Amino acid sequence: QVQLVESGGGSVQAGGSLRLSCTASGFTYSTYSMGWFRQAPGKEREGVATINRLGSTRYADSVKGRFTISRDNAKNTLYLQMNSLKPEDTAMYYCAADPRYGGTSLSLARTACAIWGQGTQVSASA
């Protein structure tokens, strides 16, 4: 069964940190580009960060310097370290897998991803 399961969300005060994890199963994780997306109430789902199978990364301007995406192919797990959280980071966070271009894609477009997790809620209060 193809599956992505996120964990690590929670509520923190502004300036705090959280580390999200996403465990993959049912597909060859190491050959996919992986990304984190988020969706706040009433807003479109947006790309936050992506990492391809080669380890190259790309970030949305809004999180550069604060968030770090990484992957452990031996554990089939994707991570998002979030530091200096702001109230505007509050959203449901999803991980997703992009199979295109042999796993070398660095797209932040939600339409690029074929597999999605159920999401984990992140809240940062002022």
N, C-alpha and C positions, 0 to 999 in steps of 0.2 A: 504494500500500500504506500503510495507516494504521499509523503507527509512532511510538513514543517511545523515545529512546535516552539513557540516563543516563551520565554520566562524572564524574570528579573525586574518587571515593572513595579511601580509603587508610587508613593507620595513623598516628596521631599520639599524642603524650603528652597527658595531661590538661592543659587550659589552652591547647592549640593550636587552630589554625583550619584549616578546609577550605572549599572552594567547589565545590559540586556544580552541574553543568549538565545540562540535558535538552533535546534537540533534537527537534522535532516535524516530521512529514511526513505527507502523505496526507489531511489534513483542514484546515479553516479555523481555524488555531490562535488567531487574534486574537478569535474569537467565543466561545471556551471559557473557563470558569474553570479554573485549573490548581492542582494541589496537590502537596505532598510528604508522603509517608507513610513509616513505618518499621516494621520487624518484627524483634524480637530473638528468638533461639532460645527456643521454648517459650511465646512470648507472642503475643497477638493483634496484627494490623496496626493501627497507630494513626495518626491524622492529626497532622501536625506543623505545617504552615502551608499557607495557601491564598491565592490572589490572583485576583480576577475581572478581566473584560475592561476594567473601568473603573480598575483599579489599586488598588482597596481590598483590604486584607489582614486576615487573622485568624491567630492563633497559638495553639498549645496552651500551657497555663500553664507547662509544664515547660521551654519553650524561649524564652519571652518575654524580651526584652532581650539574648538571646545570638544568636539566628538571625534572618536577614533574607531574605525571599523577594522576588524581583523577576522581571520579564519584559521581553524585548525582542521586540516583535511583528514588527519588520522582519527579525529573524534567526530567528523561530520558535523562540525559546529561552527556557527557564525556568531560574532560578538559585536556589540556596540558599546564602547565606553563613553559615557556622557558626563562631562564635567561642566561646572559653572552653569548649571541649568537655570533657565529663565522661565517666567510664567508663560511666555509665548511658545515654549517647547511642549506645553501640555497637549497631549493627543494620544490616540491609540497608535501604537507602533507595530508595524508588520514587517516580517522578513519575507523575501521573495527570491525566486530562482529564475535566471535569464539564460536560456540555452543557446542563444544565438552566437554565431561567429566562433564556434569552437570554444566557448567560455572566455573569450577575450573582450567581450563588450564591457563598456563602462557607462552605459546609459542610465540616466535617472528617471526615465519615462516609465510610468506604471504600465503602459501598454507593452513594454518589452518583456515583461515577466509572465511565465507560464504556470508557475507554482506559487501558491501563497499560504502563509500561516494564518491562524485565527486572530492573532494580535495580542498585545499586552499593553495595559494602560499605564501611562506615565503622567504624573501631575506634579507641577512645580508651583508652589504658592509664594506670593510676595511677602 
